[in-house]
Amino acid sequence: MRRTTAEKRARFRALHAEGCFLLPNPWDAGSARLLQQLGFEAVASTSSGHAWTRGLPDYAVTRDMVLDHLTALAAAIDLPVNADFETGFAPTPDGLAENVRRAVATGIAGLSIEDRAVDAIASLSPLDVAVERIRAARAAIDATGEDVMLVARTEGLLVGGTVAAAIDRLVAFAEAGADCLYAPGIGMAGRGTLEDIAALVRAVAPLPVNVLVVGSGLGRDALAEAGVRRISVGGALARVAWGAAVAAAERLRVGDFAALDEALPGRDLDAIFAGEG
C-alpha cells in the first residue's frame, strides 16, 4: 500500500529527528523513481537539474513550471519530496505566501526558500527583507494546516559572503520559524571548514542542518559527527548524467560506438519503471 501525503510528511519530519540521512536530488520523475528503487528514504528537487531538462539555465524556469514539476515528482514516488522553491517566485511577502500555498498543494513534504533577491539573483535580499519572507512562508504553511517542513537557506557563501554572515542569517531565519537551515557552499574549498559546519549546527540547535555535497571533499561520517542531519547534492547527480551523455556523444560524433556498450540495459530500466511508484 502506498503512503499517503500525510504519511510522507510525517516520515520526512521523523528523518530530521536524529541521525544523518542522504537526500539525493532527482531532476525528473524517472530519476526520482530510480532513486527510490535504490533505497533512498527521501529526495529533494533541484532547480538547476530541472531547468536543464527544459533546455534552460538555472533560475530561468517559471513558477508554474516548478509547480508542475513538483506535482510530477510527488506523484511518481512513495517517498517524501523536499522542494527547491528558489526565491519563491514573488517580490512581495504576500505573493510569496500565495506561491508557498500552491507548492504545498503539490504534495511535497518540505519546501526551501532562499535569500537571493528576486529581481537580482546575483545578490542577497537585505536581512530584514529575507527574514520577513521566511515569516511569510511560515505563516502560509501553517495556514494550510499541512505538516510541511520549511527550509530556510542563505546563498551568501555562493556570492562571496563569509561563514560568520551566513550563520548570522540562518540564526535569524530559525527565529523567524524555519524548521531546517541550509547554507549551500559551507565546507567547500574556500568557503569554510568542517569546524565551521559544526559551529553552524551549534548556532541553530536543536534545529536540523542540511549540507550540500558536490564532490568527495566531505565524508558522510565526518558530517554526521559534526551534527549534520541531512546531506543533499543539488544538481550534482544531474551533472554526472549530463557529463556521461556528453562524453558518449563526443565519441559517437567521431564514429566510436564503444561508449554505447557502457549503457545501462533497457530491460533494467524497464524493470524499475514497471514497478509501482
ABEGO torsion letter per residue (X at the ends): XBBBAAAAAAAAAAAAABEBBBBBBBABAAAAAAAAAAGBABBBBBAAAAAAAAGBBBGABBAAAAAAAAAAAAAABABBBBBBAEAGGBABAAAAAAAAAAAAAAGBABBBBBABBAABAABBBBAAAAAAAAAAAAAAAAAAGBBBBBBBBBAAAAAGBBAAAAAAAAAAAAAAGBABBBBBGBGBBGAEBAAAAAAAAAAAOABBBBBBBABAABBAAAAAAAGBABBBAEAAAAAAAAAAAAAAAAAAAAGBAAAAAABBBAAAAAAAAABBX
